[in-house]
Amino acid sequence: MTQISTDDVRYLAKLSSLQLEDDEVDTLRIDIESILDYVAQLGELDTSGVEPTYQVTDLENVWRDDSVNTYGVEREALLALSPAVDKKQIKVPKVL
Amino acid sequence: MSARENVERAIARAKEHESFHALLHLSEDAAIARADLIDAQESKGRLAGVPFIVKDNFLTTGEPTTAASTMLASFQAPVMATAVEKLEAEGAICIGKANLDAFAHGGSTENSAFGATKNAIDQTRVAGGSSGGSAVSVALNIVSFALGTDTGGSIRQPASFNGVVGVKPTYGMVSRYGVVAMASSTDVVGVLSDTVATSELVLDIIAGRDSKDMTTLPDFFAPLAESAPRKIGVIKEFMTDAVDTEVREKTESYIAALRERGHTVDEVSLPLTKYALAVYYIVVPAEVSSNLARYDGIRYGARAEEATSLDSLYGLSRDKGFMPENKRRIMIGSYVLSSGFFDAYYLQAQKVRTLLINDFNALFADYDVLVGPVAPTPAFKLGENTDDPIQMYLSDSMTVPASLAGLPALSVPAGKTGSGLPVGVQLIGQRQSDAMLLALAREGGA
């Protein structure tokens, strides 16, 4: 049985950039524990000598020309999507 | 009928059926304007004046693209998804955006931030998901086809639950440019439609290499005029007691009909079926945690204005913008990728994925097509599985194997249960055998 503590949940939330409400932590702890418990059954299988599969296309190193392509999207259109813009810069709270 | 008549009819039907909540957005004025334009054109495309609907995780310009999330509730896409662009180039008219589980995470469309879609046959039941709105739009005869995405069953399962055709193509067959990414190693764009022939026409238009999506394959899709006798294997692990009796009965009837039409049918084994769901719920959350890292409240999407530091801006924007299932998947992904657990979970899952693919390849040495149910049950009741993520995930147990292997798979209507609920049967083929699968399904009358 996989044991997950509320501290583990808070640590995972930090790794995931999620600032959870207190009442979310307990529910997520139970859910995450049951999901990890379910997927742990893969430990039953012997996979020694088996290569992992990360993708299924068989495509490798698909190249394109090293040139600028805006895909028809101008800078202004992208800036307009940001919630806070000032003088063509995206605004964020103070970092330092 | 003129394009305008077609579009007006579709819009009227959409409005009549608002109580199903299949659509998040209806583009009435724009669609009618486009219809008039097409009616005035001399040369007509292959889908001239045909209205369609797209799942709201496809980027379309001129209307919102929300992925059914609060994160993107007011997002206006700056580009058009390639699949939509190709359909419109043939004269098809997008009339609206369909509901889904937020970011396509779910199997019932109950995880939508804007409320669940209801099943087309029984409003007390789920639409299935995550392409629930697309499936219901087709089942209610609002449109003849809708675009969806399928990462682990998100086209096939709602198709089964609503009695329409659902096609998950070979991985890489259709461009994903302009589609909100969920799990990049299994995400595909596909079609939900009234008939197989409609899906074939749509796929013929949208398939092919796209310089904007480096994972696309050169176009190999060409619909076949007729089917031929095939060697068909029934996956016995898909026909256990865990599967609803009536679902098995419908599958058996479909198989009997295949035999009558002259196909050879044997029982076969896919022993790793039992483990496929566990592989899926490691690999997919891992990719989800990475793909959803981009939603940071800074460049686009909802921002928590009360945040006073950069960290709290990220943390609060994401906490508010994501649904509980999104958070579960992101955090599971962070767990299985974190140091100390990576080998036991993520690496082990990718190795078992190799074994599963080997099992499929061994079967395809002797068989052309594999058959089984799509989902273990017909559409379940709204709210029935929302408190237990594992129960909800089990609905995907027979659709995830083909996804992990990148195989084409269809959901074909196979009749109704005693209480009138549709049941779909699943046809799975080797990579790039999409046209053969569709011809076989069409031969069966779908």
Interface residues (C-beta under 8 A of the other chain):
Chain A: V9 L12 A13 L15 S16 S17 L18 Q19 L20 E21 E24 T27 L28 D31 I32 S34 I35 L36 Y38 V39 A40 Q41 L42 G43 L45 T47 V50 E51 P52 T53 Y54 Q55 V56 T57 L59 V62 R64 Y71 G72 V73 A77 L78 L81 S82 P83 A84 I90 V92 P93 K94 V95
Chain B: F75 Q76 P78 V79 Y171 G172 S185 S211 K212 M214 T215 L217 Y275 L277 A278 V279 Y281 I282 S289 A293 D296 G297 I298 R299 Y300 G301 A302 R303 E305 A307 T308 S309 L310 D311 S312 L313 Y314 G315 L316 R318 D319 F322 P324 K327 R328 I330 M331 I332 G333 S334 Y335 V336 S338 A344 Y345 L347 Q348 A349 Q350 K351 V352 R353 T354 L355 I357 P389 I390 Y393 A405 G406 R431
